[in-house]
Amino acid sequence: MSLAELTRNSFQSGISASKWLALCKLLIAKESDLPSSENVQSALSNSVLSVLRFYPGDPDLQEYLKCAIQENVLSLATFVSTLLQAARSPDLHNPATLDMLCRIALDAHYSSGLTVPVGSIVPYGESAIVTLGTVQDALALLRTAHSLPISHFHQLTTSASELVILLLSCVSDMSQVSTAQAMVHFADANDLLQNFQLSPNVRQVLENFMLSLSLLIGDDAKAAREAQMMHSLQVALGKGDVLGPNSSTDTVTFGLVLHHVILQRARHFGSGSSAEMVSLFASCFQWSSWTPSVFYTQLFITALLALAQNQPTSALLWRDFILGRLPALLVSFEQAIKDDSQVDADWRAALQAALTAVLQRDIVRQCDHVLSSAESDSPKSLLFPELLGRLVAAGLLDESAAENLGVPSIREWKSSELLAEAVGLDVELEAYIDAKLTPEVPPYDDLCVLIDRICKDPVSHSAFATVIQQRFFSLAAAFDVEALSRICKVLYMHGRALDVLSLHVKMDVLLSQTLSLIDRYDCETIGDPQTAVSHLGDIVLFSQHALAHFNMDTKIFSDGHKSVSPKFLQSTSDIFSPDSLTGQDELSFNAWFKTLFDSSSEGIEDTILRTSRPKTLLKMAASLFAAAIKARTEGKIDADVLNNGISFFTGPLLSWTLIGVVKSLLKEIHRKSCKTPIHLEVLQTLLLSAACPKPVLVVCGSQILTVLTSKAAKKLPPASFNITNIRNVVSQALGAIETGHIERKLSAGAQNSWQDHPRQVIHRALVMARSNKIPSIDVDRLVKTSTPTKLLQILWNEISAAASLGEMENSRRIATFVLTNPPNPASPPLVPIFLHIVLPSIILSVDALETTQQTPNVELLVILVSSVLTSALHGELALRGTQWENRSVLGEPIIAMAKRLATDLRSMKQSYTATAIVQRLGSNQSFVSNFPVWAPISC
């Protein structure tokens, strides 16, 4: 019998800790073939830890460990080592369990009487290399502690921090540690400091630890870094990546691009904008100088890795993009390259080579595993055969080539059920879906079933998107709110359907239809205005939900024929005092207030709906609530009158106005620190109403949770304000994952960390690139949370630090993306700000450095300037033939920016850095051929 079996059997039999330990001693004494004492202790500790995986936080197992340590059968050092190694397993990632284990170790140390942890949690004479290995495990535990859901009963982050502090105090002589090991530990500690809200004590200890490591790193890595810098310079100066170790592992370039087109899918240059998407791919192809096979290899490996590394819910969106959208984009991309290039490349052979490279890696199996978790209720399907089928159907790959890749014949692959049904009726798939969506049929529940089938069938996504876009145009033009409301409702209730739609069509075009309809709609000649207003409400809710879901801050929406501002939907929480209203707004406000909050009112009659436009009611709803609550506070109306008026908003007739109402209530509750009982009561009534529309809970979810997690709200008696019930309905609407994400940010004090957000994002992207993970940067959000100049200075600081550690290539790719990625029209272009404002100040700061620090920074600047200008040039050329051809997406024509920069740098004659940049770039024929103004000037 092993110690593991003995421990498991003893625990399951209810044997006490002292008796269990006695049995262990007996087994150890009897078994002569047991390993050394140290290994026996490890086995004993692991025997309990393995049972804890199945019984999290069990107090009996806690006593087992305490007893073994107290009786000196298990040394504290061995327990700490085994605990930290076991804590890396997801099976033990339970806050109660990990906190309990940390407290056992900490309590044992503090009760030992030793003033230092050497001889306690670390054995006497332990080498620095072994101790650093334990430290690395402790840092992993600290990272886990900050990543797990917050527990109000267990302080895991505190316990893990104490353990890290004790272990780091045991690290003194690091002369045996190699430079490579020091760089690994440096990066690990730096990652924690940059990405987590650590306590001041552990932060101070980690900073001191990094200082010691930096002294070790010193000049030993200098040669390797300089070699990489020279390679990066050659790449940036136009020679491009070739088949080799660097190019074959570049998932950063496409990772940033693909994350952008998925994240910004509803905006310009997102997945829904075909021409812009093709220009992004073409620009990347020309800038990188990759061969077609390398280009496709990078693209598919990156896309599949992104899917595999995402959470199951996000992985579905990546699957829909890869199978349902990417093949059609690649058809347009190949045609664009053929039209623009004199080289007649064999793109089919290139794609076959790329897919062969994909199969040589373990990506496909990882993707299938993630997708099986995401679609546990659906028949299991394999991603790669479906991908081959889509590529063959698009004409990108020969059927024989697909079969040669070693997968079953495409005739045996799972086909589209919807396509099969359409073929059976001898109609096109688009016409079949259009018929299924006919306004008269099917009923709403059947429509939801159809939408669910479409979402699970990427073959049908493009046809579905085309039909929906056509319906939006035709129904909005005909003012058919009943039919359009059915589509809008199923889209805002079925989140995945909206995401699928956004991958294929430009959401601003659809929203221009709904916004224009809402803006112009009135019920003056409508036979049944109450039903019409209810239908229009679903269109309003869809529009507000889509604007929030895609973070759309567009000022004007246009379909090419008419334009409309979304401001009237984005300002529904504004409060107007009755005295400030004039004209029709004043008449509407008074009429609605009397109808809703007057004791003599007989309810909402058709007359008021015909005389007051829905847009006006939407504008006044929050103000009506504010006035009614004020009247109740002043005793002008009683509780019954107020509640009766509120009840009208808990039904479909007026519930579509609630997003603005709820936001205004939350603002007032937050402003008065929850000392507003009537506001709280009204808010609770609205949110817990069975008829509260899902978009209200989704759009306002983050603000609701902010109030619920506040200290003031937690002091409220549950009888008056039931936080648990409200959180449950919000969580059900948002989903557990999104709810947990919001609450973790709130508990970590996210309100104080927004200023550091840009640095954290850039640093995290560098860390992910270093770890062979797919990085993501939302440049638009970075610009919104900082000023452009500050953001660009942060970018330089981060890439300069990373490049000094040998990450020149990743620094170049990330910085080039941030600067040259086409910005949101509402955001300032970063390239001219960097080249003409920030770069000169960076040059002056580099001039002031010591020579040893100056050289690598000069090299990085040369690489960065070349890479940015070249990338921007190819991006500008790729936009020919699109709506952006005659518009400077990056702020100014790139040739003009390059000319001005050359002039500016040449004028800085006293600057070594500026002179070096001019000389290095001017001596490169490839760069000068693109930018002749940089050619050396003859004296």
N, C-alpha and C positions, 0 to 999 in steps of 0.2 A: 504494500500500500504506500502511496506517495503522500507527502504533506498536503498537497492540494486536495486529494481525495479525503484525507482525514479531516481537514478543516471543513470541507463542504458537508460531509456526513455529520460532523459534530454540530454544526450550525443548524442543519435541518432537523436534527434530533433534539434541539433545545439544550445542549450541554453548556454549562457555565464556562466563563473565560478561564478560571483557575483549573478546572478539570480538563478543558481542552489543551491548555498549556502543558499539563502533566502528561497527557497522552502524547503530545508532540515530543516532549523530552524522552519519553519511553521509546518512541519510534526512532528517534535520532540515535539513541544509545544502542538499540538493537540492530539497526541497519548499518553494517560495517562498510557497505559500498557507497554510502552517501558521500557527496563531494566535500570540499574543505569547509571550515567553519564559516567563512564569509559567504560562500555559496549557499550553505544551509540557511543562513539568516535571510538571504535574498529569496530563497524558495519559500521560507516561512512567511515572509512579508507578502510575497506575490500570491500565496495561497489565500490570504484574506482579501487582498485587493481584487482578485479574480471573482470572488463571490460577491463583492460589493457592486460589480457591474450589473448584477441581477437584483440586488436588494439595496438600492441607493439610500445612503445615509442611515443604514440600520444601526441602532444603538448597541446591539449585542456584538456585532462585528467591531464596533468602535472599542468595546471593552476587551475584545480579543487582542487588538493591537496594543492598547494601553498596558494590559497585563504582561504581554511579551516584552515590552520596553522596560517596564518597571522591574521585572525579574531578570533583566540583563540577558535574556535569551535572544533578543533582537536589539542590536545596537541602533541608536538614534541615527547615526550616519547612514547605515544601510537602509533603514526605513525611509529616510529622506530621498536617497538615491532611487530606490525602487518606486516610491510614490511619484516622483517627478517624471520618471520614464513611463509609468502606467498612465499618468495624467495626459499624455499625448494622445491616447486612444479616445475616439469619440464616445466609446461605450461608457467612459467615466465622466463625461462632460455634463455633470449634474451639479448645480451650485451647492446644494446641501452636502453632497458627498465630498466634493473637493474642499469645501470650507472645513468640514469635520476633520479631514485628513491633515490639512494644514495646521489646524488648531492642536491636534495631537502632537505634532512635531514641535510647534512653538511652545506649548505648555510644558512639554518634557524638557526642552532646552532651558526655559526660564526657571524651572524648578530644580535644575541640576546644580545651581549655585555657581556655575562658571560665568566669569565676566565677559569672556570672548567665546565665539562659537567654535573655534578650533578645538578639537577634542570632544565636541558635542555633535553638531550636525555635519561636521567634516572631520575625518580621523586625523590624528597627529601624523605629521610627515607626509601627508597626501601631496602628490605632485600638482603643480599649477595647471598642467594640461588636463588632468582628470577633474580637478575642481572646476575648471572652465567648462568642461562638458556638463557637469551638474548645473552650473550657472545657466548654460544655454537651455537646459530643460526647464529651469525655473522661469526664465524669460518667456518660454513657450507657454507655461502655465499662466503667467501674468497676462499674456496676450489673450489666452482663452478666457480668463476671468473677465476681461473687459469686453469680450465678444458675446458672452452668454447673457440671457435675459436677466434683468435686475431682479434680485430677490430682497424683499424687505425684512426677511428673517435671517439671512446669512450674509455676512460681509466678506465674500470671497476675495474681492479686489484688495481689501485691507490685509487679509491673511497672506495672500500671495505676495503682496508688496513687502510685508515684514520678512518673509522667507528670502526674497531676493536681496534685501538689504543685508541680512545676516550672511548669506552665501558670498556676496561680493566683498564683505569685510574679511573673508578668508583668503582672498586673492591678493598676494603681495608680490613675490618674485615671479616675473613673467619672462625671464631671460630665455627659458626653454621654448617659449611660444614662437612659432614661425610667423613670417609676415602674412602668409596666406590665411593662417588661422586667425591672426589678429584682424585682418580685413573682414572675415566672416563675422566675428564677434562684434566688430565696430558697426557693420551694416545692421546686424540684429538689434543692437541697442539703439541705434539711430532710428530705426523703423518704429520702435516703441515710443521713443520720445516725440516723434513727428506726428504719429497717427492716433495716439490715445491720450485721454485726460488723466495723467498720472498724478499721484499725490506729490506734494513738494519734496518730501523726504526721499522717496524712491527716485524722483527726477534728479535730485542733487547727486545721489550716489551713482546713477547711470551716467551723468555728465562727467563725473570724475573718472569713471571707468573708461569712457570714450577718450578722455584726455590721455590716459596711460597707454591706451591702444594706439592712439595717433603717433605717439613717440616711437612705438615699435615699428609702425608701418614705414615711417621715414622715407629714405631714398631707395630702399630695396626694390620697390615696385616701379621705380622711375623709368627704367629701361623698357619694361613691358608697356607702360602707359604711353611712352613716346612712340613706340613702334605702332601702337594702335592709332595714335593721333595721325601719323603719317599715312596709314592706310585710309583713315576716315577722310583726310584731306584729299587724297586721290579720288575717292568716291564723290566727294562734294564738288570737286572741280570738273565734274562732267564725265569721268571715266565709267561711272556707274558700277553697280554690283554685277558680278559674274558668278557663274556656278562655282561655288566654293563654300567653305565653312561659314563665312559671314552671311552671304546672301541666302543660303538654304535655311537659315534659322531666323530670318527677319520676319517675325510676326508682329513687330511694333508698327510698321508703316500701315499695313492693311488693318491691323487691329484698331488703330485710332480712327481710320477712315470708316470702317464698317460700324464701329460703335457709334460714330457720329450719324451715319445715315439711318441707323435703327433708332437711336435716341431722338433725333430730329426728323423722324420720318414724315411728320405732318407739315414740315416747313420747307422753305426753299433748300435745295441741295439735300433733301431727305429722300428716302426710298420711294415716296409717292411721286417724286418729280423725275420722270424718266430721262429727259434731255440733260438735266443737271447731273444726275447720277452717272450717265455715260461720260460726261465731261470729267467728272472726278476720276473715274477709272482710266480714261485716256491720259489725263494729266499725270497720274501715278505711273502709268506704263512708260510714258516718254521721259519723265524725270528720273526714274530709277534706272533706265537703260537696260532693264531686264529683257531677256529673251522671252518669247511667248510661253515656253514651257515653264520657265522660272516664275513668270508672272502668275500663271494659273496655279502653279504649285503653292506659291505664297498665299494666293487668294483662298483656295479651298482649305488648306491646312489651317489658316487663321480663322476662317468662318467656322469650321468644325470644332476647333479648340475653344472658340468663344462660346459655342453651344454647350460643349462638355463642361466648361468651367462656370456656367451660370446656374442659378437656382432653377428648379424644375419649371416654375411658372414663366420665368424669362426665357428658358430654353425653348419653350413652345413658340415664342415669337421668333427666335432665331431659326427654328425648324421651318416655320412658315415663310421666312425670308429666303432661306437656302433652297427650299423645294418649290415654293410658289411664286417667287419673285426674281431670284437671281438668274435663272436660265434665260428669261426674256430680256433682261438687262444685258446679258452677255451677247445675245444675238445682235442687239443694237450696237454694243461696244465693238464687236468684231467688224461690223460694217463700217463704223466710223473710222476705225484704224485703217481699213483697206482703202477707204475713200481718201484718206489724208496721207497715206504712206506710199512710198515707191517700192517698199519691200513687200514681196508676195510671200508671206509666212504661211506655213501649214498649221493652221490653228487647231484642226482636229487632232493632228498628231501631238501637238503641244498639250491639248486637254487630256489625251490618253496618257501621256507621260506624267502629267500632274496627278491624275487619279491613281496611277500605279504607285507614285510616291506616297499618296495618302494611305493606300493599303499597307504600305510597309511600316506604318506607325500604328500605335494602339489607340488612335483617336476614335475610330468608328465604333469600337466596342464601348468606349466611354460615353459616346453620344447616345447609343441605344440604351445604356443603363440609366442615364438621366431622363430620357424620354419615357422609358417604362415607368419611372417613378411619377412623372408628370401626368401620364395618361393611364393610370392604373385601372380605370373603368372601361378602357377600350381594348380591342384585340391587339395583340402585340404585332408591331410591324418593324421592319429593319430599315434604317435610314439610307444606307448606301445603295441598296437595290432601287429604292424609290428615286434617289438622286440620279442614278444612271438612266432610269426610265424617263425622267423629266428632261435630261440632257438629250437623249435620243429623240424624244418627241419634239424638242425644240430645233432639231437639226444640227446640234452642236457636236454630236458624237454618232458614229456609225453603230448600228446594232451589233455587227460582228465584233467591233472593237470592245463594246460593252461586255459581250459574252467572253471575250478573251481575258478579261480582268479577273476571271476565276470565280464569278458569282453565278447563281442559277440563271437560266434563260429568262429573258425579260417577259416571255410569254407566261412564265410561272409566277411573276411578281404580282403582288397585290395591286389590282387596278382600282380606278375610281368607280365607286358604286353609282354616283350621280352621273358620271359620263356614260356608264353602261346603260343606265335607265334612259338617258337621252338618245343613245344610239339605238336602243330597242324601239323607240318611238320615231326614229328616223328624223330627228331634229338636232340642231346644234345645241351644245351645252348652255350657251348664253340664252337661247330662246327657251330652253327647258326651265332654267332658273327663273326667267322672267315670267313664265306662265305660272310657276309655283308661287310667285309673289303678287299675283293679281289681287287688286284691292278687295274684291268680294270674298275671296278664299285665299288661304285657309284661315280658320279661327286663330286667335293670338297664340294659344298654346301649341297648335300645330306649326305655326310660324316659328316659334322658338325651337321646336324639334328640327325643322329644316335648317335653321341657322346653325344649330349645333352640328349637324351633319356636314354642312359646308365648311365650318371651321376646322373640322378634323380631316378634311379632304383638300390638300393643297392644289390638286389639279383644278379644282373649281374656283379657287380664290380670284383669279383674274376675271373670269366671267361674272362672278358675283359682284366684284367691285364695279365693273362696267355697267351692269344692270342697275345697281344702287345709284350710281352717278346719273344715269339717264333718268331714273325715277325722281331724283331730287330736282332736276331741271324741269321736267314736265309737270310734276305735281305742284311745285312752288309757283310756276308760271300760271297754272290753272287755279291757284288758291285752294287746292284740294287739301284742306288741313286734316281731314279724317284719314285719308290714305297715307299721307306723309307722316302723320303722328304715329301710325302703326309701325312704320319703319324706324322712326326716331326712337320710339320706346324700346323696341327690341335691341337697338344698337346701344342705348345707354344702360339697359339691363344686362346685356351680354357683352362684357368688357372685351372678350377676345375677338368678337365680331368687329368691334370698332378698331381694334389694333390691326386685324387682317385688312380691313378696308383702307387704313392709313398707309399700309405698305404699297398700295397700288394706285391710289388717287391722291391728289392734292386736297387736303382738308380745307384749305382756305377757299377753294372753289365751291365746295359743298356748303360751307358756312356762309358764303356770300348769298346763297339761295335762301337759307333759313333766316338769316338776319334781315334780308330785304323783305321777306314775307312778314315777319314779326313787326318790322318797322312800319309797314303800310297797312296792316290788317285792322279792320274794324267790323263790328257786328251790326251795323246800322240796317242792313237789308237781309240779315240772316234770319231764317224762320225759327230756328231753335238756338238762340245765342248761348245758352248754358252748355249745351253739348259742344258747340263750336269752340267756346273758350276752353273747355276741358281738353279738347284735341290740340288746340294751339299750345296749351300748357306743356304737352309732351315735346313739342318742337322747341319751346323755350328751354326746357330742362336739358334736352339733348345739346343745344347750342352752348349753354353754360357749362355743361359737363365736358364737352369737347374742348372748349377754350381752356379749361383748367387742366384737363388730362394731358393735353399736349403743350401746356405752358405757352400758349400762343399770345404774344404781346403785339401782334400786328395792329397798326393804327387804322388801316383801311382794307376792307376785303372787296375784291373785284373779280368778276367772271369775264371781264373784257367788254361787257356791255353796260353794266351798272356797278356802282360802288356804294358801300355802306360802312359806317363806323360801328364797331362793337361796343362802344363806350356805354351805351344805354344798358347793356347787359353786365358790364363790369363795374357799374357804379350803383347797383341796386341796393347797397347797404347804406347809402348816404341818407342822412336824416335832414328833412326840411321842416323848419318851424312853420306852423300855419300862417303866421304873420308875414313870412317871406314869400309866400305863394301869390301868384297873380294870374289873371285870365282863366284859361281853361283848366290849368293845374289847380287853382283855388276852388273852382266849381266842382271838379272831380273829387278833390280831397274832402270837401264838406259833405258831398252827397254820399260818398263811401263811408265816412265816419258815422253819419247818421244811420245809414243802413246797417252797419256792423255793430256799433257800440251805443245804440240808443234803446232804452227800455221799451219804447213804443214801436220799435221796428218790427215789421212782419216778415223779415227775411229778404233775401236777394231776389229782386224781380227782374224780368227781362228788360224792363225799361232802362235801368241803370247800366246794364251790359251793352245796350245799343247806343247809349249816349256817351259812354266813356270808353275810349280805346284801350285794349289790353296793354299796350306799351305804357300808357299813363298809369294804369293800376300797378304795373310792375315797378314803376318809379316811385309810387306813393306807398307801397305796402309797408316798408320799414318805418316810414313816418307815421302811418296810421297806428302801428303798434306802439311807437314811442308816445304818441299823443294819448292813446288809451291807457297806457301804464301810468302816465303822468296824472291823468284824470282820476284813476283809481287811487293813486298815492294821495291826491288832494281831497279825496272823498266825494268827487263829483259823480262817480259811478260806483256801483257796488261790485262785489266779486262775481255775482251771477251774470251781470251784464258783460263784464270783461270776458268771462269764460264762454259765454254764449257767442260773443263776437269771434273769439279764437277758434271756436268749434267749426266755423265756416272754412277755416284754413286747414282743417284736418281731413278734408274731402277733396276729390279731384277738381272741383270747381275753382278753388283758389290755392291749392297746395303747391302749384307750380311757381308761386311767388316767394316761396319760403327761403330760398338761398340767401337773398338779400336780408330778409327778416332775421334769420338765424345769425348771420354775420354781425348785424347791428346789435343784437342781444348780447352776443359774446364780447363784442368790444366794450359795451357798457359794464358787463359783469367783470371783465378783466380790469377796467379802469377803476372800479370801486371795490376791487379785491373781494368779490363775492358778497359784499354787504348790500345786496339788492334783492331781497326775498321775492318781490313780485317778478322781476326779470328771470330769476332762477325758476320760479314756478311755471312761468310761460314757456321758457326754453324746454323744461322737462316735459311739459304737456305736448309740445310740438314734436320733439324728438322721439318720444315713446308712443306716439300715435301710430296705429297699425298702417295708416295711409300715408305716413311720411315718405315722400319719394326717395328712392335710393340716391339720386344725384345730390340731394340736400346733404345726406350723411357723408357722401364721398367727397364732395367739394369742400364742405366745412369740417371734415373729419379731423384734420390736423389742428385746427383752432379749437375744436371741441375737446380734444385730448389735452391740449395745452391748459385749458381751464380745469379739466378733471384732475390733472396731476399737480395742480398748484397747491401750496400749503393751505391757502385759505379755503379751498374747496374740500380738502380732506377733513377740515374741522367741522364741516356742516353735518348736522344729524341726518342719517339716512332717511328718516321719516319725511323730511322736507325736501331733500335732494338726493335721489338714489344714484350715486356715482356708478355702482356696479351695473345696474340695468342699462344706464345710458352708454357706458363703455361697451357693453355686450352688443347693443344694436349698431354702434359705430363700427366695432370690430367685424361684425357680420357683413357689413357693407364694404368695408375696406379690404377685408381679408386679414387673417392672423399675421401673415408675414409683414404686410405694410403697417399694421397696427404696432407690432413689435418694433419695427424699424423706427417709427415716429417716437415711441415711448423711450427707446434707448437714447435717441438724440436728446430728448427732453431731460431725461435723468442725468445725462452726462454734462448738462449745462450748455447745450448747443447754442443758447442765446448769447453766450459770451465768446463763442469760438468762431463766429462767422468771419471775423476779421482775418483769422488765420486760415480760412478755407482755401484760398488760392495756393498757398504754400503746401498745405496738406495734400491737395489734389495732385499737384505736380510731383511732389515727393513720392506719393503713392504710385503714380504711373511709372516712375523710375524704378521703384522697388519691384513692381509687377513685371516690368520688362526684364529686370535682373533675374527674376525667378521663373522666367519663361512662361509667364501668364500674360493674357491679352489685356493691355492697358486701355483705359478709357478716360477721356478728358472732355467735359462739357465746357467749351470755351465761352459760350454765351453766358453761362452762369458765373464763370470766373470774372467776366467783365462787369457783371451786375453787382458782384460782392466786393469789388475793388475799383480803383481808378485804373485806366489803361497804363499809365506810367508806372504806378506802383506794382501792378501785375507783371509788367515786363521786367522790372528790376528783380522781383521775386523769381521769375523764370530764369534770369541770368544767374542769380545766386545759387539756385538749385542745380542747374546743369553744370555750372562751374565746379561745384563741390563734387558732383557725380563724375565729371570728366577727370578730376584729380585722382579719383580712385580707379581709373581705367575704363569708365563707361562712356567713352567718346561717341561711339555710334548711336547708342540709345539717346544720349543727350542731343545729338544732331537731329535725329528723327522726331523726337518729341517737340523740340523747340520749333522745328520747321513746320510741323503740323499746327501748333498753337498760332503761329504767325500767319501762315498762308491758307489755312482752312477758310473757305468763304464764310464771312460772318453773317449773322442775322442782320437784315436791313436796318433794324432798330439799334444795332450795336456799332460802335466806331471801329473802322478797319485798323488792325494792329501793325501792319507792315510799315506804313509811313511813319507812325509814331515811334516805332522801334528804330528805324534807320536814321531818322532825322532829329529825334529828341533824346531817346534813351541811349542809343549807341555812343554818341559823343561823350556822355557822362561816364559810361562804362570804360571807354578808352582812357579817359583821364584817370580813373581809379586804377586801371591796370598799369598805367605809366608810373604810378606812385608805389607799386609793389617792388619787392626785392627781385633781383634778376632770376633767381631760382623759381619764384612764383610767377614771374612775368611771362616766361616762355610758354608754359602750357596754356595760359589764358589767351595769349596772342594766337596760338595755333587754333584754339577753339573759336575765336572770333573770325579767323580766316575761313574756317570750315563753315561756320554758321552763316556768315554773309553770303558766301558762294551758294550754299544750299538753299537759302531763303530766296535769293534772287532767281536762281535757276528754276526752282519749284514754282515760284510765282509766274515766271515767264511761260512755262508749259501750261499752267492753269489758265492763263489768259488766252493762250492759243487754242486750248481745248474748248473754250466757250464760244468759239466762232460758230455761227449758225443757230445760236440759242437767243433767248430774249435778253441775255446779258452781254451780247456781242459789243454793243456800243455804250456799255455802262462799265465803269471801273469798279469791279466787285471789291477789290482790295484798296479802294480809296483813290488811287491815281494810276495812270498807265505805268507798268513796271519799267519800261525804258526810261521814262522821265524820272522815276525814283532812283534808278541806277545812275543816271547822269548826275543828278543832284548829289547823291552820296559820294561819287567819285570827286566831284568838285569840293565838297565839304572836307573830305579826308585829305586831299592834296593841300588844302589851305592850312591844315594843322601841321605845319612844317617842323614845329618843335617837339611833336609827339612821336616817340619811337614806335608806339603801337599802331598809330594811323599810317605812318610811313611803311611799316612792315606789311600791313594789310594791302595797301596799294601796290607794293612791289610784288608780293606773292600772287595776288590775283592777276595783275597785269602781265606776269610772266607765263601765265597758263593760256595756251592757244585756244583750248576748248572754251574756256570762260570768255575770252576776248572775242571769239567768233559770235557768241550770243550777245555780248555787250561791248561793242567796239570802242565805246567811250573810255573803257578801262585800259586801252592799249597804252604802253609807255609813251610819254611825251618827250620828243627829242629836244635836247637843250639848244 
